[in-house]
Structure formats: C-alpha cells, structure tokens
Amino acid sequence: MLIDSHAHLYKLSDLEIIDVVNSASSAGVNLILNTSVDGQTSLKVTEQLNLSDSLFAAVGISPFDVENLSVRDFKTIESLLVSNKKVVAVGEIGVDSTNPTYPPTDIQWDVFKKMLDLAQRHSVPAIIHSRGSESEIFDYCLSIGFKNAVFHCYTGSEDLAGRIVSAGYYISLSGIVTFKNGNLDDVVKNIPLNRLLLETDSPYLAPVPLRGTKNEPANVSYTYKKVSKICGYNFSDLVESVENNFKELFALDYI
C-alpha cells in the first residue's frame, strides 16, 4: 500500500476528511499521518482519528507556531501523546531559519528542544522541519542521543542526507522532487531504500502535474512514481520498502 507520511488535514470538516480518505484509497493510499502544528491542531488531528482507520496522528508545535504559547499547549500535547495509541509521533517540530519574517530562531530552538525532550521521554519518533537549519538540528539530535527522527520534506544537501541516514534517521521526500527546479535527483539517489519515506505535505506542494493546486494524500502516488524513475527502482519494491520503513519508525507492527 502507498503511504502519505505527512499531511495536514486539520482544517478539513468531517465530510471533507472522509472524501479525502476515500480519494486516497482509490489511488492506493491506505495510510495517512495527519500532522499538527500547535495545541489546537493537535486536538483536532486526534479527534479526526475517529473518522477513518487509515488515519494516524502526530502532535506538536511547528517552528511557525512557537509564539504566544501557554503551559496548557504543552500539557495538551503530552496528554494526547499518551492517551491514544494512534498518536504515533511528536510533530511537526523544528527550526526554519530561511526567512526573517518567521518567529525568532531562539524561540524556535527553545520550543523545538522542549518538543524533542517530550518525544525522548515517551520514546516516540519526532517529525522534524529543518529547512535552513538541517545541519544544526542533526548535530543537536546526535548530541542528546535522540534515536528516532524523520527529516520531513527534505531539501538539504546530498552530503548531509548521507550523514542523516548513516546515523539511523529517516528522510521524507515531498512533491518537490517532481519540480523542474527541485534539484533533488542526486539527493534522492543517495537515500537508501531502508531510510526513505514519502509524503505530500498536504495541502501544500502539490506534485507535477498538479503543481499550483490544493494538494491531498492521493497525490503522493506521483512522488512514488518520480522517485522510482529517478532511482530505477521497481515500483512495487519502493512501495514495500516505504511501508516497512513507516511501520518500523512508528512502531506499527499491529497493522
């Protein structure tokens, strides 16, 4: 089965969720990790788990949502993490240093460290947004002995990708690999099959030939096809490997 390892569905109504899941299923996508960005969306993605067996959830505070937090936000996220077995990760969390209009990076780092500590204390993986800060985040994860992480929507260097997978972490690729200006072919070719995940990052980053439209989990199939073409993989082998990687990282041996 195809897997969308990172989508944001929290803005959708219940009926819209059901439509999106059905559309994904028709495209062969039968498992979706619905990822939050703050306390409120963490509550939402957890509530949405009741709508489909295909949905799993991640709870956390993104680098774009680190300001004006309360103690309640952190308590809510931890409570959700321990109360539902389908909440399988802390995420998305991280640091983005690419734009001066984003929240100050010192605040981003403070929240990221707290979120990573939460994941470490509860022995769950972290879904990491690292744009512009890939190397620093990688070094920090190593320094604290953090074991289970996926660098989502990776657009960093080929050299760092090699170090990330050599350390035992995973890399997730989005529809950016289908973009003419994505420039990720060499990176893709050097990610071993046993460290690879694929995602949509819905509703963003719709792949070619749908670029510019609202993305959804069904469209992850285009990213699978592109990665298969870049690397010369048999499509079914790629699908099987990504499924196995997802189940291993998120400890889903019961599905």
N, C-alpha and C positions, 0 to 999 in steps of 0.2 A: 504494500500500500504506500501511496505517497503521503508525505507528512509536511505540514507547514509548521516549522519550528518557532515561528514568531509572527504573531498578528495582533493587531489592536482592534478589538471588536466592541469595546465598552460603550461606544456611542450609539450602537445599534439597538433598536427596540427588540422585544422578544420575537415578534414575527419576522423582522429582518434577519435576526440571528438564524432562525430556522431556515429561511430562504438561502442564506449564505452557506449554511452547513449542507443543505440539500444540493446546492450547486457544486460545492466542493466534492461531495460524494459522487456526483455524476461524472466528475473529472478524475475520479480515482483517489481523491484526497480524503482520507478517513480519520485523520488525527490532526488536531489544531491546538497549538499552545497559545492561549489568549493571554496577552501580556499587559500589565498595568503600568501606570506612571506615577501614581500618588495614592494617598489613603482612600479617597473616594472611588477611584477606578479599581483599586484592589478589592473593595467591597463589591463593586459591580461585576468584575470578572468571576468572582467567587459565586455570586448569585446566578450568573449565567451558566454555571456548570450543570444546573438542573435541567437545562434545555436540550442537552444532547450528550450522548455517551462519547461523541467524538471530541468533545472539548476538555482540555486541561487548562490549568491557570498558573500564572506566576504573579507574585505580589511584590511591590517595591516602589521606590521613588526614583524617577529618572533625573538625569542631570539638568533637565529643563524645568523641573518642578521642585527645586530644593529650597525655594524661598517661602517665607510665611508658614512654616511648618509648626505643628504643635506636638506636644508629647503624645496626644491622642493618636496622631497619624502613625507614629512608630508602634504604639501599643496595638492599634488596629491591625497593622500588617503582621506583627508577630502572632496575634491571636488567630488570624486567618491561616497563617502558615501551619500552625499546629493542630487546627481543628478539622481540616478536610484533606483526605489523602490525595485528592485530585489537584490540590495546590502543591505543585512539584518543584517550585524554584523561587528564588528571590530575584525579581527583575521587572522591568529592566532598570538597571542601576549603572552608574558610571560617571565619566567626566568627558565633556566636549569642550575643547579649547580652540575651536575653529572660528569663533565669531565673538567679537567684543560686546555684542548686544545680549549674549546669553548670560545667565547668572554668573557672578564672580567665581572663578575656579577654586578659590579657597573654600567657599561654601559648598561647591560641588564635591570637593575632596572630602570634606567633613562628613557629609551625608553618605557618600559612597563608602567610606570606611565603616560607618555605623551599619550600613546595609550588608556589607561583606561580613562584618562580625556576626550579624544575625544569621546569615547563611552558614557560617562556620560553626556557630553554636548549635544549630539544629541539623547540621550535616546534610544540607541540601545544596544543589548547584546554584550558581549565580549566572544570570544573563547580563552580559556587560556591553554597554555602549562605550566605545573608546575612541571615537573619532578625534584625531589630533593629539590624542594622549595615549596611543596604543602602547608605546614602549614603557612609559611611566607606570601605567596600570599593570602591565605584565610584570615589571620589576617588583611592584608592590605586592602583587599576589604571591610571587615567589618568596618575598621576604617574610611574609607571615605564614607561609606554609599552606596557603589555600590550595585545595586539590581540584575541585570540580567547577569548571567555568566554561562558558561558551562566549567567544568574542563575536557578538552578533553583527550582522550587516558589515562584514569586514571589508575595509578598503585600504588597509595599511600596506606596508612594503612586503615584498617577497621574502626578504631576509628575516623580518620579524615573524612572518607567518611560519617560517620553518622553526624558529625558536619556540613559538607558541605550541605547535603540535609536538615538538620534541619534549616539552615539559609536561605533556599529557593533557593539555587543554584542547578544546574543540573550537573550530571556526565555522561560522554560519555565513553563507553567501545569499545575497538577495538578487532581485531582478536587475541590479546594477551590472551584473555580469553579462546581461544581454545588450547593454547600451553600447553604441558605437564608440563613445568616449569613456567607457568604463575602465579600459586599460587594465583589466584584471586577469587576462589569459594566463600570464606567467605565474601569477599567484595561484590561480586555480589548479594549474598543472602540478604544483608542488605541495598541495594539501593531500596527504594520504587518505585513501577511502575510509579508513577506520577513525578519522578525526574530522569528518565532514558532516555538516548539517546544511539544510536549505530552507529558505524562508521567503515570505512575501513582504513582511513589514507593513502589511495592510493597515490602513487604506492608502499607504504611500508607495512610491517606487514601482508602479505597475511595469511589468517587463515588456520589451518589444515582442509582439507588435501592438501592444495595448498601452504603450507609454503615453502619459498625459491623461489617462482615465483613472477613475477610482479603483484601486486595487482590492482584491479579495483572495481568500485562500485557494480557490480553484485555480488561480493563475500561477501557482507555484510550479505547475507542470512545465511551463515554458522555461523556468530556470533549470529544472531537471534536464530538459532536452538540450539546453545550451551547454551545461556542464558536461553532459555525456558527449556532446560533439567536440568541445574543446579538448577533452582528455582522451577521447577514443574509447570510452567505457561502453560496454554493453548496457543498455538502458535498464534492464531488469537487475543487473548486478549493482548498479548505482542505487536503485530503489531499495534493494535488500540491505545494502550497506548503511544507507542513511536511516532506515528503520531500525536496524540493530544498534546504531550509534545513539539514536534518540532514546531507545528503551534502556540502554546501558547508562547513559548520563543521568536520566531522570528516574532510574530505578523502577521501570515499568514492566517488570517481569511477569506481572499478572494479566497482561493483555496479549 
